[in-house]
Amino acid sequence: ITILGDLNINMLNTNNNKLIEFMNNFGFVNYVTKATRTMVFENGRISSTLIDIVLNNKNQILSSKVIECPFSDHDFVITTFQFKSTKKQ
């Protein structure tokens, strides 16, 4: 199972016990490890959060990368999957 998207739960904050509990209960790993949304406020304060995630519970993710987006405060998340062939030989 793969779950991906903007969950609006900051995975950089370890107080997200419900999502972490869900991940642990079902063997999910989040393959995004870098902030995916950065906001710069008028007062100069910067907020970085990891709210766009890629969860998988079967080690089918080869890699994930966060790339800056020039037109949004959300960055791009690029993920490479590895699937087994269902074609019978």
Buried (B, 14 or more C-beta within 10 A) or exposed (E): EBBBEEBEBBBEEEEBEEBBEEBEEEEBEBBBEEBBBBEEEEEEEEEEBBBBBBBBEEEBBEEBBBEEBEEEEBBEBEBEEEEEEEEEE
